[in-house]
Amino acid sequence: MQLKHYSLALLTILVVFFTACQDEEYALPTLEGGLHNDCIKRTLGPNVVGLNIEFAYAMALPKAEGKILSAQVEASIAGAPATYMEYRSFSTNGSGVDVPVTIGSPSVNSGTKTEVVFSKDTCAATLRYYYIIPEEARGKTVKFTFSAKASNGQTVSYEMGPYNVAKMDMKLDLVLSDNNNSYLSIADMAVYNAATAATKAASIDLVYLYRTYTTATFNHALVAPAASPDYKPGITLPAGVINSAKIWKVWALRDQQLARLQYGIFIDDLDFQQLDFAGAPDYAINLRAEAGIWVETADGKYRAYIYINKIDNTKKEMTISIKRYPMQ
């Protein structure tokens, strides 16, 4: 009797299993009437002044009910002049290439609003919107209201945000060269030669040099002007260049916005705020491509992350990109 009980239980399980695995008959979903919309944010990472925040705004209504007349976006803070909405709707072909279809006139900015007026008879479109982050938004939040109008008199809207805009700055692809443009200012986000550095002595934070030795590994280095002469061999500093920065060397911190590589790593304002520079040295030697350094300036006004995009032993050069955060 016990065996029969187990057999019956197993048969019941198998029947339920095979019944659950049977394909259900597919039916086309019922098309809802009226004008509808949706939106997604496409960009990742911190929202930095000068960069864009990209959205894809979709709108549609049944063909029998009319056509779309216009689409617009209103930002809580007006974007920089280069802000725009695409007047083309994109689809992706079998090769993964975006294919554009023109549906209207180029967008027009008016204050906080960006609008595209449709010129094609279409009942569905997805438009990309590029909000170029203005200086006015630094350290604030920004939100967006997307909307569309149809020929049947209907309107729809979709709100996105609010999104934080970072306080930090960013500068890409500065080239440092040994015995030439070897002086770096975090405050100015710029590199200088010795002659110019002498006129900006108070703002010079780091010196770049390249040295090779048979008894030690030195190679590419960034050192504070006040560092020991052992870390500045052969360097005669311009008059007044005396700052003492604090430096932490790190490996493999490939911020995507600085590196522009595939890594999904982003340095944000909070990372700078939480740094502890207690005991940090004033030099970093043997630097390599895709490595970096955290820096705090002598006056404590700025913290920065310097990413090394490229090094060139033959030219004695280093290409860097910087994120800088104001502490004061």
C-alpha positions, 0 to 999 in steps of 0.5 A: 500500500505504501508503494502504491501511495508513492507511485500515485503521488509521483504520477500526480507530480508528473501530470502537473509538471507536463501540464504546466510545460505545455505552450499556451496559445499566443494571442496578440495583445489588445491595442489600447486607444489614445496617445501614450508615452514612455521615457528612459534615461540612457546615460550612466554615471555622474552628471557633470557640467559640460556633459550631456544627460541623454533620454529616449522619449517614445510616443504613440497612438493607434493609426486610426486615431490620428497622428503626432504633431509635436514633442517637447521637453521642459527642464527645471534649469535651462540647458546649455545652448547645445541642448537639443532633441533629435528630429529623427526617430531611430531603429536598429538594423540587423547589423546593430546600426542605428538607422534614422528616419526624419519625422520633423524639423530640427528642435528649437530651444526656448528658455527651458523648453526644447520642441520638435514639430513633426512634418511627417504623418506618423503615429509613433516615434522615439526621439532622443533628447540631449540635455547639455548640463549648464554651469547654472546646474552645478551642485543642484538637481534638475528634472524634466517633463516630456510631453507630446500632442496628437492631431485628435487633441490629446496630450500626454506627459512624462516626468523624469528626475530629479537628478543630482548634478555633480559639483566636480569639474572634469578635464580630459587629455592633458599632455605632460612632458618631461622638461617642457610642459611638466607643471600641473595646476589642479586649481587651473586644470592645466599644464604649464612649462617652467616659464609660465609656472613661474608666473603661476607659482601659487597654483602649481601642485605637481611636477611630472618627470621621467627617469630610468635607473639601473638600481631603482624603478622610477619611470613616470612620476608625479611629485609635489614641488615640496617633495624631497629632492630624491624624488625630483632628480635633475629638477630646478623648480621655478621661483615660488613653486613650493606647494606640498600636495598629498598623494595616494597612488591607486591601480585599476581605478578606471573611471569610465568618464575619464578612461572612456573604456568599457569599465562601468566605474564612476567617481562621484562627489561622495568619493572625494568627500570620504577620502582620508589623506592622513599619512599620505606621501607627497610623491607617486613614482613608477606610474603606468597607463590605466593607473591613477592618483588621488590628490589633495592640494596644499591649501585643502581647497581641492581634491582630484583624481588624476587618471593616466590615459597613456604613457610614452617612454620614448617621448617622455610624456604622460596623457592624463584626465582629471576629475576635481572636487572643490572642498571649500 
